[in-house]
Amino acid sequence: MRQKNMNIIKLLSVSMCFLAASSYAADKVDPSSVRGIVDAAIQPLIEKNNVPGIAVAVTVDGKNYFYNYGVASKETQHPITSETLFEIGSLSKTFTATLATYAQLNGNLSLSDSPAKYFPYLRDSKFGKVSLINLGTHTPGGFPVQVPDEIGNTDQLLDYLKLWKPAYAAGTQRSYSNVSIGMLGMITAKSMHVSFDDAIEKKLFPELGMKHSYINVPTDRLKDYAQGYTKKDAPIRMNKGILGSEAYGIKSSTIDMIRFIDANMQTIKLDQKLQKAITDTHTGYYKSGEITQDLIWEQYAYPVELNDCWQVMPTRWLPRVIRQPD
């Protein structure tokens, strides 16, 4: 990212969902040339990977541009538009973090709370004593990336958490997991006395002005729901298991995702409390190698090249010793 006030291109594919992010310095980009830049990046990608369709949104100097390629489904041949819905995968975690900071500002919870405050069943367990900050920073003590397959409901999940033994002390190592961020989402919704799906769909999305985003895609929007495909070209959808909504369950569009990016860059006007909640997710809590770990978001020392960020990605799935940021 060559400039702090960066402009981000988001690439969403029917087969890969979220492919890449590129940035260009605003003072070096002529808006009239954006189409050529996007075409040069996307068209070879489509040809190389046989991608059925991609939607692109670009923000330059506070103005958004949208470019759409191909179809949302090979079967229906429905064209990609800026309202096409994509499974955004783990980008959903940034919304879970935002919901948690928003709940804190509204007095529903404190990030210094422990899970046992909201689930007394966990009171005498190791998990019950970690902090919500640990859950939002991948630092509770070591969980598998995914919820174990044998867990199919909340009662089984709580039983698993009650018996869980940490591999290391909370706050000492970073280990990426859907379990920890998923539990932050579940606890946040419980503190708000609503389901997580309702908290996101009926509270956070409307507050953000996101009108084309869902956890549960309505029947009348299914035609706009981009179809995923396996490596063997078989249709596939995301498997929504326990904590799926909280960790990876959002379906969104480029028109909404670029708005969320703009909100995080503070280039649009939002309710003051909501903007603070977004900003609070960018607070650095721990250092892990090149990464400063925020609430799900990550920071890298400026200046940084995009390739440097991608090079550390394989290590994000492994436990890493951390320290408090300077």
DAPE-V229247 format. One record per residue. N is the residue number from 0. SS is DSSP state (2 for helix, 1 for strand, 0 for the rest). OMEGA is omega in whole degrees, 0 to 359 (NA if undefined). Layout:
BEGIN
n=N ss=SS omega=OMEGA
n=N ss=SS omega=OMEGA
END
This chain:
BEGIN
n=0 ss=0 omega=192
n=1 ss=0 omega=182
n=2 ss=0 omega=183
n=3 ss=0 omega=179
n=4 ss=0 omega=190
n=5 ss=0 omega=174
n=6 ss=1 omega=191
n=7 ss=1 omega=172
n=8 ss=1 omega=178
n=9 ss=1 omega=180
n=10 ss=1 omega=180
n=11 ss=1 omega=184
n=12 ss=1 omega=178
n=13 ss=0 omega=182
n=14 ss=0 omega=183
n=15 ss=0 omega=176
n=16 ss=0 omega=178
n=17 ss=0 omega=188
n=18 ss=0 omega=188
n=19 ss=1 omega=171
n=20 ss=1 omega=178
n=21 ss=1 omega=181
n=22 ss=1 omega=179
n=23 ss=1 omega=178
n=24 ss=0 omega=185
n=25 ss=2 omega=184
n=26 ss=2 omega=179
n=27 ss=2 omega=183
n=28 ss=0 omega=173
n=29 ss=0 omega=182
n=30 ss=2 omega=181
n=31 ss=2 omega=181
n=32 ss=2 omega=184
n=33 ss=2 omega=181
n=34 ss=2 omega=180
n=35 ss=2 omega=179
n=36 ss=2 omega=181
n=37 ss=2 omega=179
n=38 ss=2 omega=182
n=39 ss=2 omega=179
n=40 ss=2 omega=191
n=41 ss=2 omega=186
n=42 ss=2 omega=175
n=43 ss=2 omega=179
n=44 ss=2 omega=179
n=45 ss=2 omega=183
n=46 ss=2 omega=183
n=47 ss=2 omega=187
n=48 ss=2 omega=180
n=49 ss=0 omega=181
n=50 ss=0 omega=181
n=51 ss=0 omega=182
n=52 ss=1 omega=179
n=53 ss=1 omega=172
n=54 ss=1 omega=183
n=55 ss=1 omega=172
n=56 ss=1 omega=181
n=57 ss=1 omega=173
n=58 ss=1 omega=180
n=59 ss=1 omega=179
n=60 ss=0 omega=177
n=61 ss=0 omega=178
n=62 ss=1 omega=183
n=63 ss=1 omega=177
n=64 ss=1 omega=184
n=65 ss=1 omega=181
n=66 ss=1 omega=186
n=67 ss=1 omega=185
n=68 ss=1 omega=170
n=69 ss=1 omega=188
n=70 ss=1 omega=179
n=71 ss=0 omega=181
n=72 ss=0 omega=177
n=73 ss=0 omega=183
n=74 ss=0 omega=184
n=75 ss=0 omega=183
n=76 ss=0 omega=177
n=77 ss=0 omega=186
n=78 ss=1 omega=173
n=79 ss=0 omega=173
n=80 ss=0 omega=178
n=81 ss=0 omega=177
n=82 ss=0 omega=176
n=83 ss=0 omega=183
n=84 ss=1 omega=179
n=85 ss=1 omega=170
n=86 ss=1 omega=185
n=87 ss=0 omega=173
n=88 ss=2 omega=187
n=89 ss=2 omega=169
n=90 ss=2 omega=176
n=91 ss=2 omega=182
n=92 ss=2 omega=179
n=93 ss=2 omega=176
n=94 ss=2 omega=176
n=95 ss=2 omega=178
n=96 ss=2 omega=179
n=97 ss=2 omega=178
n=98 ss=2 omega=180
n=99 ss=2 omega=180
n=100 ss=2 omega=177
n=101 ss=2 omega=177
n=102 ss=2 omega=178
n=103 ss=2 omega=179
n=104 ss=2 omega=179
n=105 ss=0 omega=176
n=106 ss=0 omega=180
n=107 ss=0 omega=182
n=108 ss=0 omega=170
n=109 ss=0 omega=180
n=110 ss=0 omega=175
n=111 ss=0 omega=178
n=112 ss=0 omega=174
n=113 ss=1 omega=179
n=114 ss=2 omega=183
n=115 ss=2 omega=178
n=116 ss=2 omega=184
n=117 ss=0 omega=176
n=118 ss=0 omega=182
n=119 ss=2 omega=177
n=120 ss=2 omega=182
n=121 ss=2 omega=190
n=122 ss=0 omega=184
n=123 ss=0 omega=182
n=124 ss=0 omega=176
n=125 ss=0 omega=180
n=126 ss=2 omega=182
n=127 ss=2 omega=185
n=128 ss=2 omega=177
n=129 ss=0 omega=180
n=130 ss=1 omega=176
n=131 ss=2 omega=175
n=132 ss=2 omega=177
n=133 ss=2 omega=181
n=134 ss=2 omega=183
n=135 ss=2 omega=181
n=136 ss=0 omega=179
n=137 ss=0 omega=185
n=138 ss=0 omega=181
n=139 ss=0 omega=179
n=140 ss=0 omega=174
n=141 ss=0 omega=174
n=142 ss=0 omega=170
n=143 ss=0 omega=180
n=144 ss=0 omega=183
n=145 ss=0 omega=171
n=146 ss=0 omega=179
n=147 ss=0 omega=187
n=148 ss=0 omega=185
n=149 ss=0 omega=181
n=150 ss=0 omega=185
n=151 ss=0 omega=179
n=152 ss=0 omega=185
n=153 ss=2 omega=180
n=154 ss=2 omega=178
n=155 ss=2 omega=178
n=156 ss=2 omega=180
n=157 ss=2 omega=176
n=158 ss=2 omega=179
n=159 ss=2 omega=181
n=160 ss=2 omega=180
n=161 ss=2 omega=182
n=162 ss=2 omega=183
n=163 ss=0 omega=176
n=164 ss=0 omega=182
n=165 ss=0 omega=176
n=166 ss=0 omega=180
n=167 ss=0 omega=185
n=168 ss=0 omega=178
n=169 ss=0 omega=177
n=170 ss=0 omega=182
n=171 ss=0 omega=177
n=172 ss=1 omega=181
n=173 ss=1 omega=180
n=174 ss=0 omega=186
n=175 ss=0 omega=182
n=176 ss=0 omega=172
n=177 ss=2 omega=183
n=178 ss=2 omega=185
n=179 ss=2 omega=179
n=180 ss=2 omega=177
n=181 ss=2 omega=179
n=182 ss=2 omega=174
n=183 ss=2 omega=178
n=184 ss=2 omega=180
n=185 ss=2 omega=180
n=186 ss=2 omega=179
n=187 ss=2 omega=179
n=188 ss=2 omega=178
n=189 ss=2 omega=179
n=190 ss=2 omega=180
n=191 ss=2 omega=179
n=192 ss=0 omega=175
n=193 ss=0 omega=173
n=194 ss=0 omega=179
n=195 ss=2 omega=181
n=196 ss=2 omega=179
n=197 ss=2 omega=180
n=198 ss=2 omega=180
n=199 ss=2 omega=188
n=200 ss=2 omega=186
n=201 ss=2 omega=180
n=202 ss=2 omega=189
n=203 ss=2 omega=181
n=204 ss=2 omega=178
n=205 ss=2 omega=179
n=206 ss=2 omega=180
n=207 ss=2 omega=183
n=208 ss=0 omega=180
n=209 ss=0 omega=187
n=210 ss=0 omega=183
n=211 ss=0 omega=181
n=212 ss=0 omega=185
n=213 ss=1 omega=161
n=214 ss=0 omega=178
n=215 ss=0 omega=185
n=216 ss=0 omega=179
n=217 ss=0 omega=181
n=218 ss=2 omega=184
n=219 ss=2 omega=177
n=220 ss=2 omega=183
n=221 ss=2 omega=179
n=222 ss=2 omega=180
n=223 ss=2 omega=184
n=224 ss=1 omega=184
n=225 ss=0 omega=181
n=226 ss=0 omega=174
n=227 ss=1 omega=180
n=228 ss=1 omega=176
n=229 ss=0 omega=177
n=230 ss=0 omega=178
n=231 ss=0 omega=175
n=232 ss=0 omega=176
n=233 ss=0 omega=179
n=234 ss=1 omega=181
n=235 ss=1 omega=173
n=236 ss=0 omega=176
n=237 ss=0 omega=177
n=238 ss=0 omega=183
n=239 ss=0 omega=177
n=240 ss=0 omega=177
n=241 ss=0 omega=185
n=242 ss=0 omega=179
n=243 ss=2 omega=179
n=244 ss=2 omega=186
n=245 ss=2 omega=188
n=246 ss=2 omega=186
n=247 ss=2 omega=194
n=248 ss=0 omega=186
n=249 ss=0 omega=170
n=250 ss=1 omega=186
n=251 ss=1 omega=183
n=252 ss=0 omega=178
n=253 ss=2 omega=181
n=254 ss=2 omega=178
n=255 ss=2 omega=184
n=256 ss=2 omega=178
n=257 ss=2 omega=175
n=258 ss=2 omega=178
n=259 ss=2 omega=176
n=260 ss=2 omega=178
n=261 ss=2 omega=179
n=262 ss=2 omega=179
n=263 ss=2 omega=176
n=264 ss=2 omega=179
n=265 ss=0 omega=178
n=266 ss=0 omega=174
n=267 ss=0 omega=182
n=268 ss=0 omega=177
n=269 ss=0 omega=169
n=270 ss=0 omega=187
n=271 ss=2 omega=181
n=272 ss=2 omega=179
n=273 ss=2 omega=178
n=274 ss=2 omega=177
n=275 ss=2 omega=178
n=276 ss=2 omega=178
n=277 ss=2 omega=179
n=278 ss=2 omega=181
n=279 ss=2 omega=177
n=280 ss=0 omega=180
n=281 ss=0 omega=178
n=282 ss=0 omega=178
n=283 ss=0 omega=181
n=284 ss=0 omega=185
n=285 ss=1 omega=172
n=286 ss=1 omega=177
n=287 ss=1 omega=185
n=288 ss=0 omega=182
n=289 ss=0 omega=189
n=290 ss=1 omega=160
n=291 ss=1 omega=185
n=292 ss=1 omega=172
n=293 ss=0 omega=170
n=294 ss=0 omega=184
n=295 ss=0 omega=175
n=296 ss=0 omega=177
n=297 ss=1 omega=176
n=298 ss=1 omega=175
n=299 ss=0 omega=181
n=300 ss=0 omega=180
n=301 ss=0 omega=0
n=302 ss=0 omega=179
n=303 ss=0 omega=176
n=304 ss=0 omega=181
n=305 ss=2 omega=180
n=306 ss=2 omega=179
n=307 ss=2 omega=178
n=308 ss=2 omega=182
n=309 ss=2 omega=183
n=310 ss=2 omega=181
n=311 ss=0 omega=185
n=312 ss=2 omega=180
n=313 ss=2 omega=181
n=314 ss=2 omega=183
n=315 ss=2 omega=182
n=316 ss=2 omega=185
n=317 ss=0 omega=173
n=318 ss=0 omega=180
n=319 ss=1 omega=177
n=320 ss=1 omega=184
n=321 ss=0 omega=175
n=322 ss=1 omega=177
n=323 ss=0 omega=178
n=324 ss=0 omega=179
n=325 ss=0 omega=NA
END
